[in-house]
Amino acid sequence: MPPPLIIGSGLAGLSAALTLAPQPVTVLARRATGTWTSSAWAQGGIAAAVGGDDNPELHAADTLAAGAGLCDPAIVRLVTGAGPDAIEQLEQWGVAFDRAADGQRQLSLEGAHSRRRVVHAQGDSTGAAIMQALVARAKDTPSITFIEDAEATDLLTRDGIVVGVRYRDSSGAFHDVATRQVVLATGGVGALWQHTTNPLGSWGQGLALAARCGAALRDLEFVQFHPTAMDVALDPMPLASEALRGEGAALVNSTGEAFMQFAPRRDLEPRDIVVRAIWQQLRQGQRVFLDVRNIAHFATRFPTIHASCVAAGIDPSRQPIPILPAAHYHMGGVAVDADGCASVPGLWACGEVAATGLHGANRLASNSLLEAVVMGQRVGRSLRGRAEGLNGALPQAPAARLDSNESRVRALMTRHVGVLRDKAGLEQAVAELAPLAARDDRALVGLMIATAALRREESRGAHTRMDFPATLAKAESRSLTLDELGLAIPATADGNGAKARAAAFTGFRTNLRRKFSGMTLMGRFW
Ligand code: SIN
């Protein structure tokens, strides 16, 4: 029986692989395992209700409030409820979270959290510390095989069922791997924009793979822009963590005005609100800065951010840090159920590439690493003991797709599918991306996001339409499949694929509805 194959080696992928042990599994990574993942770059930490004044219900309430009506309450309860156990599981895997002198875990405050509940490790290097521990653990686990410096280019399907993965190695040679269980853990889409905090490999390859094999994608228009990426002429941009504002840092404009001071939660409003306030300043011709001068022991408490400042010639103890909003996290993704199953049989997804319904229209800070661990574990459990065999040769993959339009796609996404959107801009993006999308996965992902944004004629959470500023009374989660776009994109040589995909999608939808009795949000596409 060929083992499952996990594409991606961030926190979600490695959590799934470690949970599956000792059952064999292969992890395919673009670079060395765990590197160039958003997980490894995470600064803030992991939100979990582990404080004495906290509980999962409060965490769930904050998550739902930030999500602007689009969260699935059942998933929110499931993930926030699993938070304390996830922290313990990470400790068992070797992660040492920062503790105070009394031995209690230190907890930070971030935007829209009603309690201090963000657990961190090595100050603002939480993601790096977690990934270092998990990579070591995974490399020590004999049941996990690694394929590194390899990029998945196609999911191979037969009769609408996943039967393999095609990947390209660093020499450019293609290889096909037979497997009946594929897990996408490929991360997000931030690198589709010119301003991003994500590794440049995070441009949505997993979404393209899923869409091209017929999987349903969900709520793609919801892209979170982080308010405070450092504006220091670097691509990607170094992050200035929200934890800084939790410790008293303030947003100021060129005249020194602290422009968030009249908002009820001041600088700690949900991210979408802070980003729009910054955008307003930029449109008025102001520059925006983060003033951290009142944070004691800044260099030792935030060594990563301090190092980024020094490298850019900024002394944060004397001068405010110039910042800009930057594409940071994708709330939308491959539609999955509570076990990470996608609509195509044989396909799972977890982490940022998946849309579980946890984040809704706007993710609560530091909920993403939590979701990565919890859903990675659930996917691992869901894969356990499966024994689907394979008959016959693998189907042919279609001709290799170009990926030569990177700068054009980034420019289009930045110009037309950014913080503020409108019909004319989105239509322009769709018109220019559609011809490219037939041959280029970056353009395809951009096109799908722009199409979803065009279809959503309201403003909600991170999706702001200047021509539709109101939020509709009824919150609707929406799906999109490649078939709806009517593009001439060659699928795998899968004769019965379309019919089988349609049947699988109907089954998936029915299942989701049954599993989530609380899910009243499905809209016209569901
Ligand atoms: C941050 O530290 O501000 C980022 C944390 C997150 O995006 O959850």
Residues whose N, C-alpha, C, O or C-beta is under 5 A from the ligand:
A	BS01	SIN	Q43 G44 A240 S241 E242 A243 A365 S366 N367
